[in-house]
Amino acid sequence: MQEQSSKEAGKIIQIDEGQIRDHLREIVRGSVEETLKRHARGGS
C-alpha cells in the first residue's frame, strides 16, 4: 500500500482519456464538415 501511495504522490499530470476522446471527436467532426462544405462549393 505504501508503494502505491508513493507512486500516486509522484504524479504531476493526470490524463482523462474520456475528455481527450471527446475533444478529438469534435476536432475530427469539424474538420470533416469543413472539407465536405469546401468540396460541395467546388473548392479544393
N, C-alpha and C positions, 0 to 999 in steps of 0.2 A: 504494500500500500504506500509506503514511503517513497518508493521509486516512482510510482505513478504520480504522486503529488509533485515530486521534483520535476518531472517531465512537463506537467501542466504549468508549473510556475515559470518555466523557461520559455513558454510560448509568447511570441511577440505579435504574431499575425494570426488571426482566425479567419478561415475562409468558409463562407456559406455557399455551398455548391448550388443550392436551390436558387439563390439570388443571382448567381453567375449565370446559371442556365436560363433563367427568365430574362436577364439583361441581354444575353446573346441572342435569344429568340427574337426579342424586339429589334435588335440591330439587323439581324438577317431579314426579318419581315420587311423592315423599312427599305433595306437595300433591294430586295426583290420587287417591292412595289415601285420604287423609283425606276428600276430597269424596265419593268413592264410598261410603265407610263411613257418612258422615253421611246421604247420601240413602237408603242401604239401611235405616238405622234410622228413617227417616221424618222426619228433621230437615230444616231448610232452611239 
